[in-house]
C-alpha cells in the first residue's frame, strides 16, 4: 500500500515566519550537509534534511528529531549555502518552540548550553594532542573528566619587546582585517560561543596579542584552532574588526612558518571523529534520548 506525504503550506509559512531562514530557496545541493563538522564526524546531523522537513511543514517530526540538539551553531551551513538558506536558524527556531511547549525545562536547556561550552575543553585537549603529534586516546570517563576540569592559566610570564617590529606577513594580516582598530571593548568575547574561561579561549586576547606582535606564542597555541569560524566576533564588532579573518590568517601563517604541518587541518577533522560522538552521547543522556553505540572506545 502506497503512502503519501501531505505538505502543509501554512505550517511551512509559520516556520519561515519564525526562523527567517529562506527555506523555500533550498534546492537540495547538500552543501550544508557536506560541510557540517558534526555530520562529517558522526553522520548524525543532516542540515539539508532539516530544511526539507521544514519545507514540508513537518513540525512534529522536527520537534522529535534528536539531531536538532546536535548543532554547534558554527554557521558553516549558512556560509557555504549558494542560495543563502540558513539551516541553523531553523534549528534555533525549533529549539525555542520546544521550550515554549514545555517539552524540556529551562533548567535542562541551560545545562545543554553549558555542556556545549564545556565541550571546548575537550576540543582543546584534542588540539593539544595533534600539536604534540600524538594519537588521541579517549574514553567516556576521560571525556567527562575533561568536561568538568577548568583550564588553569599558564604559569609562564610574557615579556614584550615593544621596540620590535611586526613581521611583514603579520602586519598585512592585521591591516587587511582592521585588527589595529580594536579597543578591547570585549564585544567579540561576549558573543563568542567558544568563550567559557579566559585560559581556554578569548577572541579579544587573540587580537591584542596579534597587535602586540606576540606571533610565536599565538602560532604555537591552541587558541587559533579553537575558533569555530561562526563570525560572531566580526558581526558584533563596533570597530569593524574582522576577527574571524584575523584568526584564519593566523592559521595560514602557522602553516606557512612551519608551526604546524600542511596536513594539520585534516588531523583536526580526524580528531573530531573521536570526540564528537561522545558529545552527542552526552546530549542524548541529558535530554533522555536513546543512546547510540557510536562513541569510539579506545585503549
C-alpha positions in Angstrom: 0.0 0.0 0.0 1.5 3.3 -1.1 1.7 6.2 1.4 1.7 9.9 0.5 3.3 12.9 2.2 0.9 15.8 2.6 2.7 19.2 2.6 1.2 21.7 5.0 1.9 25.2 3.4 0.5 27.0 6.5 2.9 25.3 8.8 5.8 25.9 6.4 4.9 29.6 6.4 4.8 29.6 10.2 8.3 28.1 10.4 9.7 30.5 7.8 8.0 33.4 9.6 9.6 32.5 12.9 13.0 31.3 11.6 13.6 33.8 8.7 15.8 31.0 7.1 14.8 31.4 3.4 13.9 27.7 3.4 11.9 28.0 0.2 15.2 28.7 -1.7 16.8 25.3 -0.9 17.5 23.2 -3.9 19.0 20.3 -2.0 22.5 20.7 -3.2 23.7 19.3 0.1 26.5 21.9 0.6 25.4 22.4 4.2 25.5 18.7 4.9 28.8 18.1 3.3 30.4 21.0 5.3 28.8 20.4 8.7 31.5 19.5 11.2 29.2 17.4 13.3 27.9 15.5 10.3 31.4 14.9 9.0 32.5 13.5 12.3 29.4 11.4 13.2 26.9 11.3 10.3 24.2 12.1 12.8 23.3 15.7 11.7 21.9 16.5 8.3 21.1 20.2 7.9 19.6 19.7 4.4 17.1 17.1 5.8 16.0 19.6 8.5 15.4 22.3 5.9 13.4 19.9 3.7 11.3 18.8 6.6 10.6 22.5 7.4 9.6 23.0 3.8 7.1 20.1 4.1 5.7 21.6 7.3 6.7 18.5 9.3 6.7 20.4 12.6 6.0 17.4 14.9 8.8 15.4 13.2 11.2 18.2 13.6 10.3 18.6 17.3 11.0 14.9 17.9 14.2 14.8 15.8 17.2 14.4 18.2 19.6 15.9 15.7 18.0 19.3 16.4 20.2 19.3 19.5 23.4 18.3 17.9 24.1 21.6 16.0 27.1 23.6 17.4 25.9 26.9 15.8 29.2 27.2 13.9 27.2 28.8 11.0 29.2 26.8 8.4 25.9 25.8 6.8 25.0 29.4 6.2 28.4 30.3 4.9 28.5 27.7 2.2 24.9 27.8 1.0 24.8 29.2 -2.6 21.1 30.2 -2.0 21.5 31.9 1.3 19.4 29.4 3.2 20.0 29.4 6.9 19.6 25.8 8.4 20.9 26.9 11.8 18.0 29.4 12.1 15.5 26.6 11.6 17.3 24.6 14.3 17.2 27.5 16.7 13.5 28.2 16.0 12.6 24.5 16.7 14.6 24.6 19.9 12.7 27.7 21.0 9.4 26.1 20.1 10.3 23.0 22.2 10.9 25.4 25.1 7.6 27.2 24.5 5.7 23.9 24.5 7.5 22.9 27.8 8.8 19.7 26.2 12.0 20.4 28.0 12.6 22.5 31.1 14.6 25.8 31.2 17.0 24.2 33.6 17.7 21.3 31.1 18.2 23.9 28.3 20.7 25.8 30.4 22.5 22.5 31.2 22.5 21.8 27.4 24.1 25.2 26.6 26.6 24.7 29.4 27.5 21.3 28.0 28.3 22.8 24.6 30.6 25.4 26.2 32.4 22.9 28.4 32.9 20.7 25.3 35.5 23.1 24.1 37.7 22.0 26.9 37.7 18.6 25.2 38.4 20.2 21.9 41.4 21.9 23.4 42.7 18.6 24.7 42.3 17.1 21.2 44.0 20.0 19.5 46.9 19.8 22.0 47.3 16.1 21.2 47.5 17.0 17.5 50.1 19.7 18.2 52.2 17.2 20.1 51.8 14.8 17.1 50.3 12.2 19.4 47.4 9.8 18.7 44.3 10.8 20.6 43.0 8.2 23.0 39.7 8.9 24.7 37.2 7.1 26.9 33.8 8.2 28.2 35.4 8.6 31.6 38.2 10.7 30.3 35.7 12.8 28.2 33.7 13.6 31.3 36.8 14.4 33.3 37.9 16.9 30.6 34.4 18.4 30.5 34.5 19.1 34.2 38.1 20.3 34.6 38.5 24.1 34.3 41.5 25.3 32.3 44.1 26.9 34.5 46.2 29.9 33.4 49.7 29.3 32.3 52.4 30.0 34.9 55.0 31.5 32.5 55.3 35.2 32.2 55.1 37.1 28.9 57.9 39.5 28.1 57.0 42.0 25.4 59.7 43.9 23.4 57.9 47.0 22.3 60.9 48.0 20.2 60.5 45.1 17.8 58.6 45.3 14.6 55.8 43.2 13.4 56.7 40.8 10.6 55.5 41.9 7.2 53.2 38.9 6.8 51.5 39.5 10.2 51.3 43.3 9.5 49.5 42.7 6.2 47.1 40.3 8.0 46.3 42.8 10.7 45.8 45.6 8.2 43.5 43.6 6.0 41.4 42.6 8.9 41.4 46.0 10.6 42.7 44.4 13.7 44.5 47.5 14.8 41.1 49.2 15.3 40.4 47.0 18.3 40.0 49.0 21.5 39.2 46.0 23.8 35.5 46.6 24.3 35.1 42.8 24.7 32.1 42.6 22.3 33.8 39.8 20.5 34.4 37.7 23.6 30.9 38.3 25.0 29.3 37.0 21.7 31.7 34.1 21.2 30.1 30.6 21.7 33.6 29.1 22.5 34.5 31.7 25.2 33.9 29.9 28.6 37.0 30.8 30.5 39.9 33.1 29.5 42.7 30.4 29.6 40.7 28.3 27.3 39.9 30.8 24.5 39.2 34.5 24.4 38.9 36.3 21.0 39.9 39.7 22.4 43.1 38.3 23.8 44.0 36.8 20.4 43.6 40.1 18.7 45.5 42.0 21.3 48.4 39.5 21.3 48.5 39.8 17.5 48.6 43.6 17.7 51.4 43.4 20.2 53.4 41.1 17.9 53.3 38.0 20.1 53.4 35.9 17.0 55.3 32.9 18.1 53.1 32.5 21.2 49.9 32.7 19.1 51.0 30.4 16.3 52.1 27.7 18.7 49.0 27.8 20.9 45.6 26.1 20.7 43.8 29.4 20.6 43.8 30.0 16.8 42.5 26.4 16.3 39.7 26.6 18.8 37.7 29.2 16.9 34.8 27.5 15.1 34.5 30.3 12.4 31.0 31.4 13.3 32.0 35.1 12.6 30.0 36.4 15.6 33.1 38.4 16.7 33.1 40.2 13.3 29.3 40.7 13.3 29.3 42.3 16.7 32.4 44.5 16.5 31.6 48.2 16.6 35.0 49.0 15.2 34.5 46.7 12.1 37.4 44.4 13.1 37.2 41.2 11.0 38.1 38.9 13.9 37.4 35.7 12.0 39.6 36.8 9.2 42.4 37.6 11.6 42.3 34.1 13.0 42.0 32.5 9.6 45.1 34.4 8.5 47.0 33.4 11.7 46.2 29.7 10.9 47.6 30.1 7.4 50.7 31.8 8.9 51.1 28.9 11.3 51.3 26.5 8.3 53.5 28.8 6.3 56.0 29.2 9.1 56.0 25.5 9.9 54.4 25.8 13.4 52.0 23.1 12.1 52.2 20.8 9.1 50.1 21.4 6.0 48.0 18.3 7.0 47.1 19.8 10.3 43.5 20.7 9.3 43.0 17.1 8.2 44.4 15.9 11.5 41.8 18.1 13.3 39.0 16.5 11.3 40.2 13.0 12.3 40.4 14.2 15.9 36.8 15.4 15.8 35.7 12.0 14.7 36.9 10.8 18.1 35.4 13.5 20.3 32.1 14.4 18.7 30.4 11.0 19.2 31.0 11.4 23.0 29.4 14.8 22.9 26.3 13.6 21.1 26.0 10.7 23.6 26.1 13.3 26.5 23.4 15.3 24.8 21.3 12.2 24.4 21.8 11.4 28.0 20.9 14.9 29.2 17.7 15.0 27.1 16.7 11.5 27.9 17.1 10.2 24.4 18.1 6.6 23.4 21.8 6.3 23.4 23.6 5.4 20.2 26.5 3.0 20.2 28.7 5.4 18.2 31.4 6.5 20.8 34.7 5.2 19.7 36.1 3.2 22.6 39.9 3.3 22.6 42.7 1.9 24.7 
